[in-house]
Amino acid sequence: MLFVSSPGIGHLFPLIQLAWGFRTAGHDVLIAVAEHADRAAAAGLEVVDVAPDYSAVKVFEQVAKDNPRFAETVATRPAIDLEEWGVQIAAVNRPLVDGTMALVDDYRPDLVVYEQGATVGLLAADRAGVPAVQRNQSAWRTRGMHRSIASFLTDLMDKHQVSLPEPVATIESFPPSLLLEAEPEGWFMRWVPYGGGAVLGDRLPPVPARPEVAITMGTIELQAFGIGAVEPIIAAAGEVDADFVLALGDLDISPLGTLPRNVRAVGWTPLHTLLRTCTAVVHHGGGGTVMTAIDAGIPQLLAPDPRDQFQHTAREAVSRRGIGLVSTSDKVDADLLRRLIGDESLRTAAREVREEMVALPTPAETVRRIVERISG
């Protein structure tokens, strides 16, 4: 089984549950990724880095330089048609194609599982002549997205003699109620959070004496827009009677200066572990973070950089279902944080959606269903 991911932790980690589902069922599993190969290998799985010099930030910068209309119009709309994002998602995929096609020829997989943004996974399946399964990332509906992306990759498709097949199955990440009126694209599966392992010390962390709120902004947003985007959130946190945990991974936070007394920074920490003792979470709106907050049963505040419109669908789902609040990082103030902590209706809705989510088929059950589909 070949698993193919775009170079982003938020794209890679939602594949790990299925990868281990196949591995524990006795199948061989290999992951193709770039930029975060070490994080993938830390999951205990074999990994091939298909583009060793990859830099997502450089890719985004080049797209903005080469396509000023995209950067000025499409990428700033509050509502997004993924087909219009073909030029950027294709640029993310392009450096992965040659290495992934070579890997397919060496590995000869029987199935390719890819995350929603990795169109290269569909090309890999066609190259191998095997079925493909898509793992959705959020509430995004794929529609003609892959066709749009492929239109910018025709030179590589001709080079490797591949076309764009349809997946035999699609696995949703959001539960039914978060899709709102949208039609599901495939099967629902329970979200089992994965963020890597962690040494917790000699005992589990105690429940804090007062509310504790996590602040996390994913792995790409602050690199793309600058760490200053989190400054208004930190300033607001300093005015609230609660403790805040700043979890920005491996980023250098020294430009933020001295943090308020009630804000402490941690390095790389698995999100599900961090949220176990938290009252709420403030984040950028990534689908994996939305679902991990639901798994923890806590309210969330989606507060991305105002220049980041890519998470619009997640923001709409969270707001309309009532499991959290929606703003932008520059508009977060102390009153909004107090509402996040104290609004019991948010907590009730979060628990309801968690109950809905845990009732869905597990990754192990989904693996069995996939095997039945491709074997039949």
HELIX and SHEET records of a PDB file:
HELIX    1   1 ILE A    9  THR A   24  1                                  16    
HELIX    2   2 ALA A   37  ALA A   41  1                                   5    
HELIX    3   3 ALA A   56  ASP A   66  1                                  11    
HELIX    4   4 PRO A   68  GLU A   72  1                                   5    
HELIX    5   5 VAL A   74  THR A   76  5                                   3    
HELIX    6   6 LEU A   82  TRP A   85  5                                   4    
HELIX    7   7 GLY A   86  TYR A  107  1                                  22    
HELIX    8   8 THR A  119  ALA A  128  1                                  10    
HELIX    9   9 MET A  145  ALA A  150  1                                   6    
HELIX   10  10 THR A  154  HIS A  160  1                                   7    
HELIX   11  11 PRO A  176  LEU A  179  5                                   4    
HELIX   12  12 GLU A  221  PHE A  225  1                                   5    
HELIX   13  13 ILE A  227  VAL A  230  5                                   4    
HELIX   14  14 GLU A  231  ALA A  237  1                                   7    
HELIX   15  15 SER A  254  LEU A  256  5                                   3    
HELIX   16  16 LEU A  271  LEU A  275  1                                   5    
HELIX   17  17 GLY A  287  ALA A  296  1                                  10    
HELIX   18  18 HIS A  312  ARG A  321  1                                  10    
HELIX   19  19 SER A  329  LYS A  331  5                                   3    
HELIX   20  20 ALA A  334  GLY A  342  1                                   9    
HELIX   21  21 GLU A  344  VAL A  358  1                                  15    
HELIX   22  22 PRO A  363  SER A  375  1                                  13    
SHEET    1   A 7 GLU A  46  ASP A  49  0                                        
SHEET    2   A 7 LEU A  30  VAL A  33  1                                        
SHEET    3   A 7 LEU A   2  VAL A   4  1                                        
SHEET    4   A 7 VAL A 112  GLU A 115  1                                        
SHEET    5   A 7 ALA A 132  ARG A 135  1                                        
SHEET    6   A 7 ALA A 169  GLU A 172  1                                        
SHEET    7   A 7 TRP A 187  PHE A 188  1                                        
SHEET    1   B 6 VAL A 263  VAL A 266  0                                        
SHEET    2   B 6 ASP A 243  ALA A 247  1                                        
SHEET    3   B 6 GLU A 212  ILE A 215  1                                        
SHEET    4   B 6 ALA A 280  HIS A 283  1                                        
SHEET    5   B 6 GLN A 300  LEU A 302  1                                        
SHEET    6   B 6 GLY A 324  VAL A 326  1                                        
END                                                                             
